[in-house]
């Protein structure tokens, strides 16, 4: 009985570990988004209402809450 319980426990832990290792879908999408951003030559982000608010990542303006838009090289 102990052997069966041990084997079932190990199987559960192993299957959970494998499932966790293969759940890189969102991370892969984030990586591909980073590639797309670098090919689009985005230099940063700014608020359309407050041009002095700039950031290196897409976020929200701390003054008005609007999403920052991309600065692109011409």
C-alpha positions as semicolon CSV with decimal commas, in nm:
position;residue;x (nm);y (nm);z (nm)
1;X;0,000;0,000;0,000
2;X;0,285;0,239;0,082
3;X;0,447;0,169;-0,253
4;X;0,123;0,245;-0,440
5;X;0,071;0,567;-0,247
6;X;0,432;0,671;-0,310
7;X;0,405;0,599;-0,682
8;X;0,078;0,790;-0,714
9;X;0,228;1,084;-0,526
10;X;0,537;1,088;-0,747
11;X;0,325;1,064;-1,059
12;X;0,114;1,359;-0,942
13;X;0,419;1,572;-0,860
14;X;0,586;1,483;-1,189
15;X;0,276;1,560;-1,397
16;X;0,225;1,891;-1,217
17;X;0,589;1,984;-1,278
18;X;0,566;1,901;-1,647
19;X;0,246;2,099;-1,684
20;X;0,408;2,398;-1,515
21;X;0,715;2,376;-1,740
22;X;0,501;2,378;-2,057
23;X;0,289;2,675;-1,955
24;X;0,514;2,931;-2,121
25;X;0,247;3,043;-2,369
26;X;0,207;3,398;-2,238
27;X;0,582;3,438;-2,192
28;X;0,637;3,332;-2,553
29;X;0,380;3,584;-2,669
30;X;0,553;3,853;-2,463
31;X;0,885;3,764;-2,626
32;X;0,735;3,784;-2,974
33;X;0,575;4,118;-2,886
34;X;0,917;4,246;-2,782
35;X;1,054;4,138;-3,120
36;X;0,769;4,314;-3,298
37;X;0,831;4,631;-3,097
38;X;1,202;4,627;-3,180
39;X;1,132;4,580;-3,552
40;X;0,883;4,869;-3,541
41;X;1,164;5,087;-3,397
42;X;0,972;5,201;-3,092
43;X;1,194;5,434;-2,894
44;X;0,964;5,478;-2,595
45;X;0,615;5,575;-2,489
46;X;0,449;5,908;-2,406
47;X;0,111;6,036;-2,291
48;X;-0,096;6,202;-2,566
49;X;-0,230;6,458;-2,314
50;X;0,097;6,515;-2,123
51;X;0,394;6,489;-2,365
52;X;0,637;6,542;-2,076
53;X;0,533;6,204;-1,930
54;X;0,758;5,943;-2,091
55;X;0,838;5,581;-2,013
56;X;1,038;5,299;-2,168
57;X;0,750;5,050;-2,129
58;X;0,380;5,066;-2,219
59;X;0,200;5,181;-1,904
60;X;-0,052;5,440;-1,790
61;X;0,003;5,812;-1,737
62;X;0,031;5,893;-1,366
63;X;-0,143;6,229;-1,422
64;X;-0,453;6,129;-1,620
65;X;-0,450;5,749;-1,638
66;X;-0,447;5,730;-2,019
67;X;-0,244;5,457;-2,186
68;X;0,092;5,575;-2,314
69;X;0,136;5,559;-2,691
70;X;0,445;5,458;-2,887
71;X;0,717;5,694;-3,002
72;X;0,831;5,570;-3,342
73;X;1,133;5,665;-3,545
74;X;1,053;5,794;-3,892
